[in-house]
């Protein structure tokens, strides 16, 4: 049944991030923490407040060429009042532990990821399993630009212009069976290209490959996007090239990067962060100012905007990251504190 998309909430222009890269002062931070690289994985999640350590310095970063994309701009996902998070911050300040634990590590190291021969397999509880190559991914679905809030579980946020297509369009092609209740996603496993998968000192000791999951109704929601680009061009490797998930009402770790497999299943999949720290990272991961992380408050967030450290602003966290009108009905009657 076709759903009518409600208008996305307007985001004030004062809340959008600028174009100078926020790089963590890693040496200074390690000094303050008194830990080496092995301890940074714990520090990175346990000390959300430490991510305010930024610099306007822009170290030389290996670049991978990015192509301009052709896309439409549906009005319901645009806003004349919206000023975008600057591109260099979006592509320079990332969590992608497969390439390191620091925020600038992915931009510095992800050039080793090879995406030319990429394939995406959709399987499981479907009538028509599919394997798509990169050309299929880039041409089978009309692309559209969507400007979404992004809220990290570490209590910082951005506003980002993704380019992609609704996940629902891909799932419609494979025809989920009546047994399909959940959708599991898997990142590529390539330790020679993604050094964090090979070394716990680089990748924080997480179980790899990275796995995430959604309920089927969440996956079919019109907001749920498979992104192939950002800022009008193909995704940089550090942002999850060539294809990643964007679920704007959930914390950022649900947005799995560099996807190679989508598996529909009757059982709730075990996701990477939920397996690693179940008391801290729930399966649902809906943005909720009323449910704190065990080690920090989620009531407010640091919005990364234009300029340097002094211009990172504190603002209230919005329930469902401001997308309640579109998604609250998915959780009607659910205890959001229990199902965090």
N, C-alpha and C positions, 0 to 999 in steps of 0.2 A: 504494500500500500504506500502510495507516495505521501511524503510528509511535507508540509508547508514550513519553510524556514522563517523563523522569526528574526527580526533585526538584531544584529549584534549590538551589545552595549557600546555607547560612545565613550571614547577614551580621551581625556583632555590633552591638549597638545603639550601641556607642561609636564606630562608624565612619560614622554618618549625619549629613548636613549640616544646619545650623540655618537659622532664618528671617530673619536680617538680611542685607541685600544686600551682596555683596562688590563694591564698585566700585573699579576701578583708579584710583590717584591719577595721572591722566594728565599733568597739568602737571608734577608732581614727577618722574614717570618720564621725560618728554621732556627735562627738565633734566639728569637723570642720564645719559641716553643722548646728549644733545647733538644730537638729530635733530628734524626737523619731522614733520608728518603723513605726508609722502611716504616717510620712512624707517621709519615704524612697522611697515609690512607685513613688512619683513625682520626688524626687531627682535622682532616678535611671535612669529615661529617660531624665530628663531635663538637667542633668549635665554629659554628655558623658565623659568629660575629667576626671571625678573623678574616673573612673574605672581603673586608673593606680595605685590605692592604693592596693598594693599586699604585701604578706609576704611569705617567704620560710617556715614558720611554717606549720606543717601538723597535725592539731588536729585529735584526734581519731574520725573516721567516721564509723557508722554502715555499714557493708558490706552485700550485697546479692550475693550468689554464682552465677558465670557466667560460661556458658558452652562454650567450644571451638567449633567453627563452621567449617564446610567443605565448601569450596568455590573455585571458579576459579579466576584467576587474568587476565582479558582481557588486552592485551597489550596497547590498546588505552586509558586505564584509569590508567596506571602505568607510572613511569618515573624514569630512573636511576639517574637523577639529583635531585630527590626529597628527602628531609629529612623530616620525618613526625613530626608534632606537638606531643610532648611527651604525652603519654597516661594519665599520672596523671593530666596534665592540662586540657585535653579534658574532663575527667570525674569529675574534681574538680572545674571547673569554668563555671557555667551554669546560664542561665535564665530559670526558670521554676516556675513562680509565685505561682502555686498551692502548692508549698512547701516553699515559703518565697521569700523575695525581694533581699536578699544579694546573691552574686555570690556563696558563699559556702553553703548557706542554702539547696539547693536541694540535694547535696551530703550528708549533715548531716541528712536530714529529710525524704528523699524519700523512705527509707526502709519500710515505712508504707504502700506503694502501693502494693496491692496483684495482681499478674498477672497470677496465675496458671489456673484460669477458664476463661481466656480471650476469647472474641469473637469479630470478626470484621464483620460488616454487610455492604453490598454494595447494594444500592437500588435506587429508583427514576426512572429516564428516562432510564431504561435498559430492555432488553428482558428477561434476566435470572438473577434475583436477587440472591444473595448468602449470606450465613452466614458461616464464616470460624472460626474454633477453633484454638488454638495455634499450634496443630500438623499440621493442614492444612497449616497454615501460614509458618511453618518451613520446610515443606516437599514438598509442591505443586509446588514451584518455585525454580529452580537452583539458588544458591546464588553466587554473585560475589563481589569482593572487588573493590571499586572505591575510588581513592584518589582525594578529592575535596577541593578547597578553600571554606572557610566559612567566610562570611563578616557580622558582626552584624551591625544593624542600629545605634548602639552606637559608631561606628567608631573604633572597634577593630576587629581583624581577626585571624584565625587559618588555618591550613591545616590538614585535617582529613581523615583517611582511613575507610570509611564506608563499611559495608557488607550488601547487600540486593539484591533486584531485581527491574527491571523497573516497575513503576506503570502501564505502557502501557500493560504489560502482564496480570495484574489483570483485567484491564478494558476490554481487549479483551474477557475474559471469560464471562463477564456479558453482552456483546453486547449492547453498548449504542444505543439508538434510535436516529432518526433524530432530535428529539427535544432537545437532550442533548447538551448544549452549555458550561456549567460550571460544575465543580466538587467541592463540599463542603466536608470538613473534620471536624470531631468533636472528641474532647478529652473526655475521660471517666469523668463522673460526679459522684464523690464518696466523699462527704465532710468529712466523718469519716476517710478516708484514705489520703485525699488531703486537709490539713487544710486551705490552702489559699482560697479554694472554700467556706469555712464556715465563715471565718473572713476577713473583709476588711483590718484589721491591718496586717495580714500575706500575703494576696493575692493582695493587692493594689486596691481593690474595682472594679476589672474588672468584666464584666458580664460573668458568667460561665454557662455551660461548654465552654471552649475555642473552637472557630470556625475559620477555615481558608478556602480559596478557590483559585482555579485556573481556567483559561479558559481551555476548553477541549483540545485545541491544545497544551497548555503549559503542561498539565498533560500527554499527549501522547508523548511529546518530549523524545528522548532516554536518555537525561541526568537526567530526573526526576526519583527519586529513592524512594522506600519504604525500609527503613533501619531496619534491625532486629539485627544488630551487629555493633561493632566498635572495632578496634584493634584485629580482629580475634575471638572475643568472643561476646556472646549475649550482648545486650545493658544493661548498668546499668539503674536502675530506673530513675536517675536524667537526663539521656540522652534521655528518652522517651520510655523506655521499655513498652511492648515488640515490638512495631512497630511505626515508626515515618516517617514523610515526609522529604526528602532532595531535595531542589531545588537550586542548587549551584549558579545560576546567580541572585538570589533574596536575599534580606536581611533575616537574620536568623529567624526573628519572623514568616516568612512564613512556617518555618519547624515545623509544629505542631507535638506535642509529644503524645504518649500513645493514639493512635487513636482507636476508637470503631465503628465509622460509617463513611462511604463514601456515599454521596448522589449526584447523577447526576441530574441536573436541567436545565431548560431553562433560568432561571433568575440568574443574578449575585448574589451570596450569600453575606450577610453582615458579614464581618469578625470582630473578636473581637477588634483588635487595631484600625481598621478603624471606628468602631462604637464608640469607647472610645475617639478618638482624630482624627477626619477625616481630619483636616487641616495638621496633622503631619505624619500620617501613611496611605498611599494610598493602594488601593486594589492590584495594580500591584507590588509595592515594588521592582522594578528592581534596582540593584546596579548601581548608576549613580553619578560619581564625579561632574557632572555639575548641579545637583539639590540638594541643601542643605536641611537638616532638618531645620525647622524654628529657632531652637536654637543652631545649630552647623553646621560646615562645613562637607561635605562628600568628599571633594577633596583629603584628605589623611586619613590613618588609622594607628592604632597602632597594629603592628603585634606581637602577643604573641609567643615568641620563647623560647629558652633554657635559663636557669638561672633565676635571680631575676629581680627586678624592673629596674635595670640599663640596662638590655638587651632587654627591650621592644622597638622595633624600629619603627620609623615612615616611611611610604612608600606611594607612590601615590595609590589612589583608581583606579581600572580598570573598565571601562564601562562593564556592565553585568558581573562584577567580573572576567573578562578575558575569558568569554565564548561566546563572540560575534559571532565568526565564526559559532557556533552551533545554536544560538538563535536569532540573530538580525533580521532575516527574519520574525520572528513572529510579529514584531512590525513595519514593513515597512510602512512608511507614517503616523505613529502615533506620536502625539506630546508628547514626553516623559516627558516634564515639566508639562503638564496638567494631563496626565495619569501617575502619579508618584507612 
